[in-house]
């Protein structure tokens, strides 16, 4: 770890009693390894895990603020946890201490149709937001692919993105206001129901994507949009990866139409997923495919848009363009994309799900770099993801014949090579999963030193005792 380890204190019986009196004994888990163990990890494979000493379930902002004041006074680490669906080790309590479970703070507080906003607590499951909004003809557009399992608090903490980010952007575009508890226990309100606001430093967006190291959210105000009336998915097959990835920047810049989503799968990815799903699409000769979604205010507009994009793909080398104009057909092709990671777990249970991001014009160069690294180490690295915004899941998969020890010896070299190659073409190491502790040593190796210093200075200023999610993003 680092020298900060020595500044943290174990949780005493007096602190347990103080927190039990504050929250109620039923909302505290302490001295119960079996019940604490699920809070020791998230969905990131092969990451360090550790049980917290205590799990606390606050019921409101004031309870949370008092809890944080106790933790800061006693120098006890505090790690906020959403649904534990993250892929960076961001919710792992590396130094023990307290994990915050927001299962009691899970209410939709207000749907404001006049201002096109929804106000929610951090423990709300993200998919529940759009379920609540559908009767009003509105939707929250910043949701990630895992919307049925993740919570909105975790999404904001990670600035999560998803397949529709190419048109609608990521979580941060829709966060208008945050109420939070600072690392020293103050209740702070940032932003509000405002379309624009330059009243001081933009601390609101500083908190978006801060991965829990600068404070804990208690209330979030989100911007809403009118729900699209029509949507169509297209499956575009290409002979080669180069043709497919080269088509993406052309679609984005030459047609005058921004698609809702542009997902990319190389042959290894979609063939493995099809086999896993027992799916038989007519794609035996394809080397790569693009899954493109367009939506809009009416069917006529959507039909025009997919016609234009389909012609662009054919001109760029697509051998076939299939239009899935029913829900059943759309679900059929989207299942292939969603099942890629699960399919490779059958081939090998050990893989490192990465999410490199590059400028869209650099997608062909990124794909070539990944292929070179794959050949160098003799490791399959399927490449798929959100090509429309340059965010690719290049996923090294452990060969089944390798030992676990050999895999762990080679994987850091693979990742370092990949991250350095991506940095050289103007990319960064994470587009949506975050840094957490899984990627922090790689961030330090490829990021600008001044950037790293500025982040450390901000952390020190806001969290002088270093209690908020220590060991994440940087040491």
Beta strands, then each sheet from edge to edge (+ up, - down):
strand 1: 28-30
strand 2: 54-56
strand 3: 78-81
strand 4: 98-101
strand 5: 108-112
strand 6: 117-120
strand 7: 138-139
strand 8: 175-181
strand 9: 187-191
strand 10: 216-223
strand 11: 225-226
strand 12: 230-238
strand 13: 261-266
strand 14: 288-296
strand 15: 318-324
strand 16: 351-352
strand 17: 356-357
strand 18: 380-386
strand 19: 391-397
sheet 1: 1+ 2- 4- 3-
sheet 2: 5+ 6- 10+ 8- 9+
sheet 3: 7+ 11-
sheet 4: 15+ 12- 14+ 13- 18+ 19- 16+
sheet 5: 15+ 12- 14+ 13- 18+ 19- 17+
end
